[in-house]
């Protein structure tokens, strides 16, 4: 199904929840520290990631915190 992730149209598998989506999109991250997710411009709390499923044409923003100066 087609969704928009961080402004880019992307095709993903059907039936993914937010946690599964993050794991597939951010393969280089070993954990979820410093990651925030908005689904259709609403922030999804981490405790709700497994129960929140992505649907066709959803807009997902994944933000990662970065350290620097």
Secondary structure, 3 states (H helix, E strand, C coil): CEEEECCEEEECCCCCEHHHHHHHHCCCCCCCCCEEEEECCEEECHHHHHHCECCCCCEEEEEECCCCC
